[in-house]
Every structure is written in C-alpha cells, then in structure tokens.
C-alpha cells in the first residue's frame, strides 16, 4: 500500500485495514492492482474510506460519501464511520441530511447558517 511510503499507514495496521475490507465484502487481493476505473464504484469508495480510517491522519474530510450508494451501503458506511470517529475527527460534506444526522454530533447547515448540536447521538465504543 502506497500510504506506507508516506508514513500515514502503520504497517502493523495494514492487516487491520485488510480485515475490515473483508468484513465489508471487499477483497483487496482482487482489486489492489486494478485501475480505479475498473473497480466497482461502491467498493472503491469504501476501500478508500477504510484505508483513510486506518491511517495516521487525525482529520478526514469526505465529500458526498453517500453519492450513488443504496440504503444498505449507506448503513455499512455509517457503521464504519461511527467506528473511526472514536479516534479521529471527520468533516463530511453532504446533501444527505438523514445520513448526516445519523452519524454527526454537530451539523453546520450552510443554507440556514446554523449549527445543530446532535446531543442524542450515541457513538459506538471500541
């Protein structure tokens, strides 16, 4: 994985990332040498988010992470993001209000220029 070269993915965590991909039905050994355009869109997106989630980055910014995903795929993504949010900060840019309110503890709505505190959100503990 190229992220190892930049010191952002600890080699000890590589197996954890690969196991997580398997948990989400993404077989890294099948897709690792394929051009991104040949990998299914949802598998590519989830694989990238898992790699970023396992990396040493403290802040992850996701732009429209649910675009093109079905309901079950959104649920899978929400579960994973909830897991990584125990260790990282995440900024999510999205028009998917239901998804945002299901995983974010604070929501900045640009149209209304308001900050919404989601105090009822229960974060999954690891």
N, C-alpha and C positions, 0 to 999 in steps of 0.2 A: 504494500500500500504506500503510495507516494507521500501521504501525510507523515509517515515515519521520518522521511528525509528532512522535513521541516521541524521536527521535534514536537509536533502537535498531536501525534497519536503514539502514546506509550506502547512499545512492543508487547508489554505484558497485557495490555488491554485489547490487542488485536483479536485474540481468541474470544474475548467477551463480545466484541462487536460482531464477529462471525456467528457466534451462538445466537445473538439477538436477531440477526438476519434470518437464521434458520427458524427461530421462533415465529417470525413474521412471514414464513414461507418464501424467503429469498435465498436462493442457492448461489452464494458468492462464486464458487468454483465454476459455475456455468457462465456467469456474467462478467467476471473480472477482466477478461481480455477482449470483450466485445466493445465495439464503438458504442457510445451512448445512444446514438440514433437507432441502434438495433435492439436496445433493451426496452422492455415494456415500460411505459411512462410511469406507472404507479410503483413498480419495483425499483426503478432508478431513483425516484424521489424518496421513497422510504429508505433505500440503502444509503443515500447521501445524508439524510437526516440522522440515521443511526450512526454513521461514521462521525458526523459532527457532534452528536450527543456523547460519543465515547472519547472524543478528543479532549485536549487540554485547553480548549477555548473556554473562557468564562462567560462569554456573551455569544449567543447565537441569534441571528436575525433571519426569519423565514418570511418570504414574500409570497402570499397566496398559496400556502402549503396544501390547501384542500382543493385547489382548482382541478377539476376533472375527476375527482375521487367520488366513488359511490358511498352510500351510508356506512357500510361495513368497513370500508377502507378508512373513512374518517374516524370511526371508532378505534381502529387499530392505531392510527396516527395519534389520536388523543391520549390513548393509554401510554404510548411511548413518550410523548412529550411530557405527560404528567410524571413519569419516572425520572426523566432527566432534569426536570425543574427543581428537584430536591438538591441538585448540585450546581446548577447553572442559572444564569439569567437568560431570558428569551424574549425577544421582541417579535411579535407576529403581526404582519400586515395582512388584513383580510377583509373581504366583504361578507364573509360567512359569520353572521352575528351569533347564530346558535353555537357554532364551534368555538368561537372566541369566548363566549360567556361560559362555556363548559370547562375551559381549561385555564383561563386567565384570572388572576386575582385583582388586576387593575386593567381597565379598558379606557383608552383615550378615544373618544368619538370625535373625529375631526369636523363633521358636519355641524354638530351642536356645540363644539368646543367645550366638551365636558369630560371630566374624569370620573369614572364609575368605579367604586370600590366593591369588589365581589367578596364580601366577608363570609358568605355561606359556602365558599369553595373548600372542599376537603381534598387535600393533596395526599396521594398515595405515598406511604412511607416505605423506605427500603432498608 
